[in-house]
Structure formats: C-alpha cells, structure tokens
Amino acid sequence: MANTRRAQAELPRDGWRLDRAVLIHADTCPDKRALEFENQVITYGDLANRVARTATLLTTRVGRGDRFAVYSMNHPEIFVLLLAASRIGAIMMLINWRLTPAEVTYQIQDCQPKWVFFSSDFENTARAIANNISGLALMTVDEIMIAREGLRPLEDNEGQDAPDTNEDILIVYTSGTTGRPKGAVLSQRALRSNAVMSHDAFDMNSDDIVLNVLPLFHVGGLNIQPLPALILGASVVIHSTFNPENVLATIYNSAITQITTVPTILGALLIHPKWATTNLRSMRMVAIGSTDVPVTIIKAVHMRGIPLIQIYGATETSPTAIYQRANFAFNSVGSIGRVGCDCDVRLVGPDGHDVPEGHVGEIWVKGDNILTHYWNNEAASCQAITEGWFHTGDLARRDAKGLFWFADRLKHVIISGGENIYPAELERVLAGHPDLIEFAIIGRDDERWGQVPVVVAVRVSSDVEAAHILDVFNGEVARFKQPKDLIFVDALPRNAIGKIVIDEIKKLL
C-alpha cells in the first residue's frame, strides 16, 4: 500500500550528511545548548570543535568503511563519535553493555572494529576481550577528550572524496532472542529518513528540549528523538541511567518538552509518589515504543493532559516506521499510529499478498529508513528483504482510518485447530492482574488441536491457584483462544536486554 500522507521533508534527500546537518547550527547559534550531561553543557560551537578534532583522531587508525566500537554508558561522546564517523566515512558499532563478555566478544569478532572506545565502567571487560583479539586498539572516553586537544581540526570539506548520504555509518546488533545476534547496518540516508519522520511524529522544532534516558546503544535511544533534535538545532539532556525521581526533577527544572520511554520506564514513573505532584506543564508529549503498550499506562498519562504517542519500528528501520501524532493520540488509544511520512508499509499474509482491511498481516516496511544489509550475513539479508521490503516479523491489522493495531510477533502465533491465536491479545487480558508478577503466553503442542495456548507465570504467593487466573478469560475472548493450562515458575527467562526468551520458556513446558 502506498503511503499517501507524506510530509514535505526539509532535509534534502541527496548530498546530505549527518555531521553537516547537525553542525550547521554552530554557525547560526554557536552558544546554544546542544547537549547537557551531569550539569555539563556542550554548546553547538563546542560540539563542532569536538567533532572536528575527534575526526582527526579517528583518522590515525580508522579509514573509510572501517569500523570502530563504542562500549559506554550514556555519554555525550557517543554523539561526538557518531558525527566524527560521518565526517570521515567510518562506521560506528554500538555495544550493548548489558551483554555478557562472551556475547560482546562474539559481536566484536563478527564486526572486526579497529578501535574500541569504552567508559571506565567496562574497563576490565574491554581489556580482557582485547587480550584475545589481535590488533584491537582500546581507548577510554576520558582519553579521547585528552588526546584530541592537541590535534588539528579535520575540516568539513577536507579531502577529495567526502562521504555522502548513501554511506553506511552505524551497526546495531539485534537482541538475538533466537540464534546469534545480527548486525543491522544503517546508512546516513537511513538516519536522515528517520529524522524526517521523527520531526513529523513529534512536531519537533528548535525550541524543544528533549530528555533521553534510554540506552544509546539502541536505535530507540539514539535515533527516535536525540539525533533528530540535534539536526533541528534543539537541545538534548542525557541521563546516564534511568532514575524516576531524577527524571521527574529534570522535567521540571529543565523545562523538558519531549521524552521517549518504554513501558517499564513509564510504569516506574507512574507509580512514583512525585508523578502526581510534579509540574509537567512544559511537556508537549511523551513517546513510547519497544513493545505492545498497556492501555492503562496510556490513559494514566492522558489524565495529566499530556498526549502519549506510540512509535513502532525495529532496529532495522532505524527505527521509526509507524507512529501516532499528538493531534489524534487521545482518539486512537492503543493504536500504534499511521504509516510514517517517509516510508511505505504493507501488511502481508503467508501467501505473500496484502491482507484485506481489518485482517492481520506481517508488517513490511520499504523506504530509505531500512537497513542496507546485515553485516557479514548475506543469507539473513536476503531472507529479511524482498524487493526493498523489510519483513519485520511483527503482525498488525489496519482499520478503515488507516490506523495500525499491533497484534503480535509472527513467530509467536499459535495455530490451534486451523485458527490463528495471537498471544498478545491474551496477554492484554491478564495485564495488571494483582496475583501475577509477570507472565507470558505461548503455544504447546497438542495431539488434537496442533497447538493450544498456555500461560507461564510468576505468582505473588503460593496461595494463587491456576483455576482462579484462567477464569479471567471467560467472556473476554473466544473459547478457542482461551489458555488451556497455567504453569507457575520462579522467574521468566530473559536475555541480556531484558526481553523474554520464548524459546527458553518452551523448555519449561
């Protein structure tokens, strides 16, 4: 389906480069705050100087198309390094610091960066990994800032063959809930497209003050708001980690206008005692993504008069692809929104054809925002992209108004007696149940039906009975959809970034 709601992009599609798009503000408003971190303010003039000298530093070891890795808690230098990579045509790899040393080692061996920049939190791990990888150079974030001071700035137009829009700039590894993680390669064109859609989604302008608490090793933390804000000349406040009280204080003290969250973070804010009393008048909207969002969370934010908009996408879509906007957030609660202004979306059935309106299909995305390929994995690239369409593995339906409604992950579909059952629909029925700490619903092989849905849950006490929980589904969903069993466990298996690992849960059945 062609996208008929396209915004007039102010960013040129060709001849565009990330560092130029951001650092142009150093000429027009050099003293304006670009980044703020732990009471340190970096103006656009400061940022331009740091980027130019860091670009010179990178050229001592990294060339065009070479990779370097960043292994750090949230820090302004992540943006400096990314912009410097843009200037010299290098590719930055983001390391998820929640991973085990073995997982980090695998990704470094797969990507083969020439340099790893790390914060002091990970010094022992970084040095241990480097001991086993020949030729890998290390430098701390503090050492970067010292080393570049004596270097000549690398000017924007220096060199005969400057990088451009089409060049790859970022590698972000998928979480790998099954099998090995894959390195999604994103181009400067993809970051431009994502920024265009972020500007549209948030009605963003240069007066916005964005607060980021999400990890910058994810495209959600890096690209949903911070990079698009810097491209516009807005201001970005960075927290190294999430703390609900600090977030609420910063929103008030720094007059924050925008923030992106995930359900766990927003849920922690909502239950904090100061949520109800903090002055939130500066907030124009709150964004949320990552997974299916409970309606109770959405309504709790709306009660404060603040639009909560959902952003849908994937690492491979940079990530923005579908989103709500503030002007219809209150009237489309639970929807993930409409097609982004700079991409196209199809809902595709198992036969490869688009499904009718109101039916569930896999979300396919096409546009400048999708990955160019998976690093060093041609087979996965071919499997995931068909004639420019990226297969997300997520399921949704579209209504007559063009609104998309998330259904489930494709691999989670339970086929029972020839009928498709989507666990996310059942999980919404149990959401917020007072007797459960956490739960998941998966399919179990069944001789008669092929599969039947089963609840795997952690209960608040041993007094909670399975029959009591299963009764909740009566009258809420069709009988064939209702879970046929409930298994209590001590904890649900999760991977390094906190996602539930379905394949591990199946082993508990």
Summary of the structure (lengths in Angstrom):
residues: 509
radius of gyration: 23.1
end to end distance: 40.4
largest distance: 73.6
contacts: 1726
relative contact order: 0.10
helix: 32%
strand: 26%
